[in-house]
Amino acid sequence: MRITLHQPRGPREAVAPPEGIHDEAMLIKSLILTLAREAHAGVGVLTLSIDLAGTDPARLVAIGKLIAMGEAGASGGMH
């Protein structure tokens, strides 16, 4: 699994641990940290590619649901 940023500033790696991205939870964490870093740098539009080889789509959905439930709980269920 790998996240590569293409635009702006040419190809470069996303935020990831030195040992790489080895599971779905780390993939999502790396994506969120990369988005935060790029937004902090003032990037308005980001083009990236994500190598999903070895991912379990059901696990990605389960992690997404856990994040959504955590957000709903943190905001009292109001958006």
TORTITI-850546 format. One record per residue (C-alpha): residue number from 1; x, y, z. Coordinates in steps of 0.25 Angstrom, whole numbers. Each point is the difference from the previous one (the first is absolute). Example, Ala and Ser with C-alpha at 12.3 -4.5 7.8 and 13.67 -1.06 7.14 Angstrom:
REM residues 2
+-----+-------+-------+-------+
|  nr |  east | north |    up |
+-----+-------+-------+-------+
|   1 |    49 |   -18 |    31 |
|   2 |     6 |    14 |    -2 |
+-----+-------+-------+-------+
This chain:
REM residues 79
+-----+-------+-------+-------+
|  nr |  east | north |    up |
+-----+-------+-------+-------+
|   1 |     0 |     0 |     0 |
|   2 |     5 |    14 |    -4 |
|   3 |    -5 |    14 |    -1 |
|   4 |     7 |     8 |   -11 |
|   5 |    -2 |    15 |    -1 |
|   6 |     1 |     5 |   -15 |
|   7 |    -5 |    15 |     0 |
|   8 |     4 |    10 |     5 |
|   9 |    15 |     0 |     0 |
|  10 |     2 |   -13 |    -7 |
|  11 |     1 |   -15 |     4 |
|  12 |     3 |    -2 |    15 |
|  13 |    -4 |   -10 |    11 |
|  14 |   -11 |     3 |    10 |
|  15 |     1 |     0 |    15 |
|  16 |     4 |   -14 |     4 |
|  17 |     8 |    -8 |    11 |
|  18 |    14 |    -4 |    -4 |
|  19 |    -4 |   -14 |    -2 |
|  20 |   -11 |     3 |    -9 |
|  21 |   -15 |    -2 |     0 |
|  22 |    -4 |   -14 |     3 |
|  23 |   -14 |     0 |     4 |
|  24 |   -13 |     7 |    -3 |
|  25 |     0 |     8 |    13 |
|  26 |    14 |     6 |    -3 |
|  27 |    -5 |     3 |   -14 |
|  28 |   -11 |     8 |     5 |
|  29 |     9 |     7 |    10 |
|  30 |    10 |     3 |   -10 |
|  31 |   -10 |     6 |    -9 |
|  32 |    -6 |     9 |    11 |
|  33 |    14 |     5 |     4 |
|  34 |     4 |     2 |   -14 |
|  35 |   -13 |     9 |    -3 |
|  36 |     3 |     7 |    13 |
|  37 |    14 |     3 |    -4 |
|  38 |    -4 |     5 |   -14 |
|  39 |   -11 |     9 |     5 |
|  40 |    10 |     6 |    10 |
|  41 |     9 |     3 |   -11 |
|  42 |   -11 |     7 |    -7 |
|  43 |    -3 |   -10 |   -11 |
|  44 |   -14 |     2 |    -5 |
|  45 |    -1 |   -12 |   -10 |
|  46 |     8 |   -12 |     1 |
|  47 |     2 |   -12 |   -10 |
|  48 |     4 |   -13 |     6 |
|  49 |     0 |   -15 |    -3 |
|  50 |    -2 |   -11 |    10 |
|  51 |     5 |   -14 |    -3 |
|  52 |   -11 |    -9 |     7 |
|  53 |     7 |   -13 |    -3 |
|  54 |    -2 |    -9 |    12 |
|  55 |   -11 |     8 |     6 |
|  56 |   -13 |    -6 |     5 |
|  57 |   -12 |     9 |    -4 |
|  58 |    -8 |    -5 |    11 |
|  59 |    10 |     4 |    10 |
|  60 |     1 |    14 |    -6 |
|  61 |   -15 |     1 |     1 |
|  62 |     1 |    -5 |    15 |
|  63 |    10 |    10 |     3 |
|  64 |    -7 |    12 |    -7 |
|  65 |   -13 |    -4 |     9 |
|  66 |     8 |     0 |    12 |
|  67 |     6 |    14 |    -3 |
|  68 |   -14 |     5 |    -4 |
|  69 |    -6 |    -5 |    13 |
|  70 |    11 |     6 |     8 |
|  71 |    -3 |    13 |    -7 |
|  72 |   -15 |    -1 |     3 |
|  73 |     3 |    -3 |    15 |
|  74 |    10 |    12 |     1 |
|  75 |   -10 |    10 |    -6 |
|  76 |   -12 |    -6 |     8 |
|  77 |    -5 |    -5 |   -13 |
|  78 |    -2 |    13 |    -6 |
|  79 |     7 |     5 |   -13 |
+-----+-------+-------+-------+
